[in-house]
Amino acid sequence: MNTETQYNQALDYLYSFVDYSLKHSSELAKADFNLDRMFALMESLGEPQKKYPIIHVAGTKGKGSTSALCAAALMARPERSRRAAGYTVGLYTSPHLLDYTERIQINGEPISHEQLVDLVEEIKPAVLRVPFITTFEITTALAFMAFAKYGVDAAVFEVGLGGRLDATNIVTPKVSVITSLSYDHMAVLGNTLALIAGEKAGIIKDGVPVVSSPQRDEALEVLERTARLKKAAFTLVGRDVKFELIESSLEGQKLRIQNSEFRIPLLGSHQVENAVTAYTALKASGIPISDEQIQKGFSQVKWRARFEIARLDPPLIFDSAHNQDSFEKLSETLETYFPGRPVYLIFGASEDKNIPGMFAAMKPKIRKIIITKADHPRALEVEKIQQLAEQAGAESEAVVPVKDALARALDLSSKDGSIVLSAGSMFVTAEVMREWKSLNESTELE
């Protein structure tokens, strides 16, 4: 049997368990989230999560970018400092964009399909002993196993959902990181910022330092109170760690943290905050790392679908914004880099999202919304999204499947030079990216 067949069988095995990422919000709200299954599974596997230092990252927005920045810095090898050799670094994030193995990376590369197959075979006997285990729990365990098996020096783990009851929250990390908090997954996490912050603060451990991005007062109060109770040193970016943006262009951004300057290729003011949060977390972790190492790592970080400009003229942008707060930041970033330029928005969303809030945040920029639907069980019907667009006073049309939605947006853009932007659902953006890649490959063959 060839590797790809084995890989697809491994994915079939993983998806044969309960996968809450495919469930509707009503099912999520009554889900039995607890850590007992993870503790039992990891004990059966020999506690691989205890074999390397971990940076643990929660938040509503920015946790993926912050995790990627931390990992990039840890693996960097500065030329001028011979003693500051880069580490072998594991990075665990979710969801994936194009391939399942993107979730488990070592030194910036997803593990191979063959490695995933081997890990799945290895975990099967332990899984049999843990009733009602979920797809995400098994995948998280696979990451813990992979990083121990392939000898990482350190790992960065992004929380999947919430924090307190998330499968990653069985670790005692070197530092707990909480990025920007806003309203999302309210059916599970609560409908106030204080309740959401309480769930995210669940990753704070006794005596383990905490680093937070700038927060609204309601969330900050909860985070600081939890840190005090846990006797965990608390550092707030912007208050305790000063920074400033020096310059910003389509080539990237230059910022100053304390007395050092850094460059990042990620665009938008929120990415500056993420970089400062990552820097502060790295310094608080106790893992030996120099500013030079962080400078090199930050300058080389790659994190897809975060205001990713696939083409400049006319612009085609892939983004992962999927709540009101992230759409506000996206609108601000568009105005910074493409002032006054209208947008054809390729849009789809899950049924539990605040779609009116997203449209309100983006409305001044929208020329037309191209509404589509991803091949995903939680994707909302295009007719319902069209009704919401009409209520928001935004012009729209429905185009399904995603492939045709991209073709329509590109055609409209070719006539007037407007921006084509995919956002609203990671699943839609992933399909747009896949189709764009396919279009380019077919053009090269002609």
Number of C-alpha atoms within 10 A of each C-alpha: 5 7 13 12 12 16 19 13 14 20 16 11 14 18 14 11 15 15 14 14 16 14 14 15 20 11 13 16 15 10 12 10 15 12 17 13 20 22 17 15 22 21 13 16 18 11 17 19 24 15 17 18 20 24 26 28 31 34 27 23 23 24 27 27 24 31 30 27 30 29 32 26 29 31 24 26 19 20 12 9 11 9 9 17 15 19 19 19 25 31 29 30 22 18 16 14 20 13 11 16 19 20 20 26 22 22 19 19 13 19 20 15 19 15 15 23 19 15 19 22 12 14 17 12 12 15 22 11 13 16 8 12 18 22 19 22 23 23 22 24 24 21 29 25 22 23 25 20 12 12 15 19 19 22 30 24 28 26 28 24 21 25 26 22 20 23 26 27 24 17 18 19 25 23 28 26 31 31 27 22 25 22 20 23 20 18 14 19 22 17 13 14 21 21 16 25 29 22 23 29 26 18 30 29 22 15 16 20 23 27 28 28 28 19 19 13 11 13 22 19 14 20 25 19 14 21 21 14 12 15 15 20 16 21 21 19 23 17 10 11 14 13 19 15 15 12 11 18 12 14 11 14 21 18 20 17 18 11 7 11 16 23 24 23 20 27 23 23 16 19 20 24 23 28 27 26 30 31 24 24 29 26 15 20 20 12 17 9 19 15 16 20 22 28 20 21 26 26 20 17 21 18 17 17 20 21 22 18 17 14 12 10 11 15 18 22 22 24 22 24 23 22 26 23 19 23 22 18 18 24 18 19 17 23 14 16 14 13 11 11 15 21 25 24 25 29 26 28 26 23 16 16 20 16 21 15 16 22 24 16 20 20 20 13 20 20 17 19 25 27 24 28 26 25 12 13 12 18 20 18 17 20 13 10 22 20 12 15 22 11 11 16 12 18 14 21 14 18 21 14 15 24 19 15 22 26 16 16 24 20 13 16 20 14 9 10 16 21 28 25 28 31 29 26 22 23 24 29 27 24 21 24 22 14 17 17 13 12 13 10 11 10 9 8 6 5
